[in-house]
Amino acid sequence: MRSVKLEISVGLFVLGGLLAMGWLSVRLARMEMIGSNNVPLYATFSSIDGLKPGAPVEIAGVQIGRVDSISLDKKEFQALVRLKIYTDVPVQEDAIASIRTKGLIGERYISISPGGSEIILKNDDFIVETESAINFEELISQFINGSVQ
């Protein structure tokens, strides 16, 4: 009888540990299992050089969401970026989305400059004004060749 209680308690302990590890791996991967508390928005860029899914989206240095996916707009031949913005953060229709770099050679992220409009973007709306990533390699190459303007 005592060994059965011990085996059950060890089994429950192992099961709890596995559930905790599963929850932690989902949280660390920044995935959502059930439901969502965000608004999907889209933005198109002529170049996203180095931007990856999962990159942060910030306003004034405060994270307000993440890059969900990146694909190619086959009509315009531009990068189509899907953003997931927290529902409690309003993004105006005249906001500007820019691809920035943390530090000199750090990771890429999207910075949103708020607009002054009263109209708030809703699910699957587009951020029209965008600024693409600066390609430092190309800029240095132009500087070396003397063609920087």
C-alpha positions as CSV (number, residue, x, y, z in Angstrom):
1,M,0.0,0.0,0.0
2,R,2.8,2.4,0.9
3,S,4.7,1.7,-2.3
4,V,1.5,2.4,-4.4
5,K,1.2,5.9,-2.7
6,L,4.9,6.5,-3.4
7,E,4.5,5.6,-7.0
8,I,1.4,7.7,-7.5
9,S,3.1,10.7,-5.8
10,V,6.2,10.3,-8.0
11,G,4.1,10.0,-11.1
12,L,2.2,13.2,-10.2
13,F,5.4,15.0,-9.5
14,V,6.9,13.9,-12.9
15,L,3.6,14.8,-14.7
16,G,3.7,18.3,-13.0
17,G,7.3,18.7,-14.1
18,L,6.5,17.8,-17.7
19,L,3.6,20.2,-17.8
20,A,5.7,23.0,-16.3
21,M,8.4,22.4,-18.9
22,G,5.8,22.4,-21.7
23,W,4.4,25.7,-20.5
24,L,7.9,27.2,-20.2
25,S,8.9,26.1,-23.7
26,V,5.8,27.7,-25.1
27,R,6.4,30.9,-23.2
28,L,10.0,31.1,-24.2
29,A,9.2,30.5,-27.9
30,R,6.7,33.4,-27.5
31,M,3.9,31.3,-28.9
32,E,0.2,31.5,-28.0
33,M,-1.8,28.4,-27.4
34,I,-5.3,29.5,-26.9
35,G,-6.9,32.8,-27.8
36,S,-5.1,36.0,-28.5
37,N,-4.9,39.4,-26.9
38,N,-3.6,41.2,-30.0
39,V,-4.6,43.0,-33.2
40,P,-3.0,41.8,-36.4
41,L,-1.8,44.7,-38.6
42,Y,0.2,44.7,-41.8
43,A,2.9,46.9,-43.3
44,T,4.9,46.7,-46.6
45,F,8.5,47.5,-46.9
46,S,10.8,47.7,-49.9
47,S,13.6,46.1,-47.8
48,I,13.5,44.3,-44.5
49,D,17.2,43.4,-44.4
50,G,17.7,41.3,-41.3
51,L,14.2,41.5,-39.8
52,K,12.9,38.1,-38.6
53,P,9.6,36.8,-37.3
54,G,9.4,37.2,-33.5
55,A,11.2,40.6,-33.6
56,P,9.8,43.2,-31.2
57,V,7.5,46.0,-32.2
58,E,8.0,49.2,-30.1
59,I,6.7,52.6,-29.5
60,A,9.0,55.0,-27.7
61,G,11.2,52.0,-26.7
62,V,8.3,50.1,-25.1
63,Q,7.4,46.8,-26.6
64,I,3.9,46.7,-27.9
65,G,3.9,43.5,-29.9
66,R,5.9,41.2,-32.2
67,V,6.5,40.5,-35.9
68,D,4.3,37.5,-36.6
69,S,5.2,36.6,-40.2
70,I,7.1,37.9,-43.3
71,S,6.1,37.1,-46.8
72,L,6.5,38.6,-50.3
73,D,3.7,40.7,-51.9
74,K,3.9,39.2,-55.4
75,K,2.0,42.1,-56.9
76,E,4.2,44.9,-55.6
77,F,7.3,42.8,-55.0
78,Q,7.7,44.2,-51.5
79,A,8.0,42.5,-48.1
80,L,4.7,42.1,-46.4
81,V,5.1,42.0,-42.7
82,R,2.3,40.9,-40.3
83,L,2.5,42.4,-36.9
84,K,0.7,41.4,-33.7
85,I,0.0,44.4,-31.6
86,Y,-1.3,44.2,-28.0
87,T,-5.1,45.1,-28.0
88,D,-4.6,47.8,-25.3
89,V,-2.3,49.8,-27.5
90,P,-4.0,52.0,-30.1
91,V,-2.2,52.6,-33.4
92,Q,-3.4,55.5,-35.5
93,E,-4.0,55.3,-39.2
94,D,-1.2,57.8,-39.9
95,A,1.4,56.1,-37.8
96,I,4.9,55.4,-39.3
97,A,6.5,51.9,-39.1
98,S,10.3,51.9,-39.4
99,I,12.8,49.1,-39.3
100,R,15.5,49.9,-36.8
101,T,18.6,48.3,-35.3
102,K,19.4,47.9,-31.6
103,G,22.9,49.2,-31.4
104,L,25.4,49.2,-34.3
105,I,25.1,45.5,-35.2
106,G,22.2,44.4,-33.0
107,E,18.9,42.8,-33.9
108,R,16.3,44.4,-36.1
109,Y,13.0,45.6,-34.8
110,I,10.1,47.7,-35.9
111,S,9.6,51.1,-34.3
112,I,6.2,52.8,-34.7
113,S,6.0,56.5,-34.5
114,P,2.4,57.5,-33.4
115,G,0.4,59.7,-35.6
116,G,-2.1,62.5,-34.8
117,S,-5.2,60.9,-36.3
118,E,-8.3,60.1,-34.3
119,I,-8.8,56.9,-36.5
120,I,-7.4,53.8,-34.9
121,L,-6.4,50.8,-37.0
122,K,-8.4,47.6,-36.6
123,N,-7.8,43.9,-37.4
124,D,-5.9,43.3,-40.7
125,D,-5.5,47.0,-41.5
126,F,-2.4,48.3,-43.1
127,I,0.2,50.8,-41.7
128,V,0.6,52.8,-44.9
129,E,3.7,54.9,-44.0
130,T,6.8,52.8,-43.7
131,E,10.6,53.3,-43.7
132,S,12.7,50.4,-44.8
133,A,15.9,49.0,-43.2
134,I,19.2,50.7,-43.9
135,N,21.7,48.3,-45.4
136,F,25.0,49.1,-43.7
137,E,27.0,46.9,-46.0
138,E,25.7,48.7,-49.1
139,L,26.3,52.1,-47.5
140,I,29.9,51.2,-46.6
141,S,30.5,49.9,-50.1
142,Q,29.2,53.1,-51.6
143,F,31.4,55.1,-49.2
144,I,34.5,53.1,-50.2
145,N,33.7,53.5,-53.9
146,G,33.1,57.3,-53.4
147,S,29.5,57.2,-54.6
148,V,27.8,58.2,-51.3
149,Q,25.4,61.2,-51.9
